[in-house]
Amino acid sequence: MSEDIKTKIQNYRTAPFDSRFPNQNQTRNCWQNYLDFYRCEKAMNKKGGDVSVCQWYKHVYKSLCPLSWVSTWDERRVEDTFPGKI
C-alpha cells in the first residue's frame, strides 16, 4: 500500500475534489489538510512508521493554502501558540 501512495504523490497535480468540502470556498479544506498532515506525521513518528504516507496531505494543503497562512501557522506551531489540535 505504501508504494501505491508514493505513486499517487509522484503523479500528483492539484488538490482533488473532497466531498467533505463541496462548496467553492476551500478555506476549511486548506485548514483540515494542514491539521491532517501534522496529525499524521505525529502519529507515524510515535509508532515509528513511515512518514512519507503523510505527504499527500502536505501536497494538498500546499496547493490550496496561501503561503502567508502556512508560514504564519508554522511560526505559531513553533511558538506553541497554534490554535489547532495536533
Residue pairs with C-beta under 8 A, 6 or more apart in sequence:
2 50
2 52
2 53
5 52
5 53
5 55
5 56
6 52
8 56
9 52
9 55
9 56
9 59
12 56
12 59
14 63
15 26
15 29
15 33
15 59
15 60
15 63
15 64
16 60
18 29
20 29
20 32
21 28
21 29
21 32
26 64
29 60
29 64
30 61
30 64
30 65
30 69
31 65
31 84
33 57
33 60
33 61
33 64
33 65
34 57
34 61
34 65
34 70
34 73
34 84
35 84
35 85
35 86
36 57
37 54
37 57
37 58
37 61
38 77
38 86
39 86
40 51
40 53
40 54
40 57
41 51
41 54
42 86
43 49
44 50
44 51
44 53
44 54
45 51
61 70
62 70
73 82
73 84
76 82
76 83
77 86
